[in-house]
Amino acid sequence: MPGARIERGERVTLRTVEEEDVPFTQRASANPEIRYPLGSPLRNRKQVEEWDTEATDRFLVCLDDDAGPGQPNEGAVRRVGVVSVEDADWKRPELGYWLVPEVHGEGYGTEAVALVVEYVFRSYETPAIGAGAFDFNDASQGLLESLGFSKEGRRRKYMFIDGEHRDMLQYGLLREEWLEQRDS
């Protein structure tokens, strides 16, 4: 069964990532349409299980059919992605996120990341949040910019992905920028 509901938006719900979600995350992490834009290595189930425990906060992005806040029935929830927050408890949090290709371009990612940004600023005393996007990932760059993130830098030839060294663009969002944008 999917985990407990943490946050709910207009169309997406953030739930805890549970052991039962490992097959979903492993299959998705093996999908080249997700793995290459993230720059992620190929992982087997055991590696995904270990990796899933590394993040400070990890949220399963779901489309719920009016599932309750507790443990809903398996059929009432459709898993579509993950948003993670690294290092929130000891330095500037860094967001990571992905959605299954079938829902790309429908706004679910923007809504899910916005819910996590709100969660981070409500839960942690951090002045800013960071996120990275590879130079070829226009959709991710657009998502971050639509939420008010500013481009802060470029890590040249940061990672070898799909046969090529690629640049990583670093983005940041200050707490006061988020609060001003949210309240306007």
N, C-alpha and C positions, 0 to 999 in steps of 0.2 A: 504494500500500500504506500502511496505517496506520503511524505511527511506532513507535519503540522503547518498550517498556514501562518506565515509571518507578516506579510503585507499583502494588501489587495488593491489593485488599481481598477480602472474602468473595464479593462479587458483581460488583464493578466493577474495571476496570483503568484506570489513568491512563497515557496515552501521549503522546509528543511530538506537537504539531500540525505537520503537514507541508504542503507545497504542495498535495498531493493532497486535503487536507481542506478547502481553501478553498471548493469548491462546497457542501459540507455546511454550513459555517459561514455562508456567504452566504445560502443558502436559509433556514436557521434564523433568521438575523437579520432577514429580511424577513417572517417569520411574525408577525402581530399578537399571537398568544398568547405569544410570547417577547419581541418588541420593546417592547410597551407596558409590561409589568411591569418591564422593565429601563430604560425611558426612553431607548432607543437610537434614533438616527436611522436612516432607511432608507439602506442602503449597497449600491453595486454591487460587482461582483467585484473590481475594481481597488482600491476603497476598503477592502474587507475584507482584501485582501492587505497593504495598507499598515498597517491597524489591527492585524493579527495580529503585526506585528513590534514594536509599542509596549510590550507587557507584559514585565515582567522574566521571569516564568514563566507559561506557558500550557499547560494540560493538556487533552487530548481525553479525555472520559469515554466508556469503551467497555464493552460487554458482550462478553466473549471466550468463544469455545467452545474452551477449553483451548489457546489460541494461545500460542506460545512467547514468550520475552522479547525476541527480536530483531524483525525485520520479518516479521509473520505474513502469511498469505494473506489477500487482501481478504475472502473469504467467511467467514473465521473470526472477524471482528470486526464488531460492530454499534456504530456511533457513536451516542451518545445525548445528548451535551452537551459543555460546556466549563467549566472552572474556571480563573480567571486570578488572578494575584497581581501587583498594581501596586506599584511603589516599594519593593520588598523590600530593595534594596541601599542605600538612602540615607535612608529614614524609615520610619514605621510602615506596614507592608504593608496593603494594602486588597484584600479578596477580591471577586471578581465571579463569578457562576455562572449557568448556565441549563441546562435539559434540554428535550428535545423533549417536546411535550405528551403523546404516547402513553405516556410512562413516568412522568408526574407521579403523585405519591402512592404510589409503590412503594418508597420509601426509598433509591433510588439517589443522589439529591442529597445526602442526609445523609451517606451513606457516602463519596461522592466529596469533599465539603467537609471531612469529618473527616480523610481521607487527606492533603489539601492542608494543613490546619492542622498536622498532625504533620510533614509535609515542611518547612514554613516554620520551625517551632521547632527542627527538627533542622539546617536549613541556614543559618539567619540568626540573628544575635545581637540579635534584636528583643525588647523586653519585652512587646509586645502586637501583636494583629492587629485590624484594623477591617473592617467591612462595612456596607453600607447596604441598606435595604429601604424601598420606598415604602409610605406609610400604607395603601394598599389591597391590598398584597401579603401577605395573612395567611400563606400557605404559606411564603414566604421568612422572615418573622418567626419562625414556628414552627420552621423548620429551624435558624436561628441560636440561638434560645433553647434548643432541645433539645441543642445542642452546648456550652452553658454561656456563650454570649455574653450580655452585659448591655446593655440599652438605655442609651446615654450621652447622647443628645440628639435634637433634632428641628430640621431645617432647613425652616422654613415656606415654603410655595409655592416649593419648590426647582426644579421643572421643569414645563413645560407638556407634558402627556401626554394624548393622545386627547381634546383639547378642554377640558382643565381643568388649572389649576395644582395640583400635588400636593406634599405634604410628604414629605421624606425622613427616615427614622428612622436614626440612626447607632448602630451596635452596636460593642462591643469585647470582646476576650477577652485577659486577661493570661496570660503564659506560666505563672506559678505556678498559676493557676486550671486551665489545661489539664492540667498535669502532675499536679495533685492529683486531678482528675476521672479522668484516664486510669489512674492507679495505684490508684484505690480499687475 
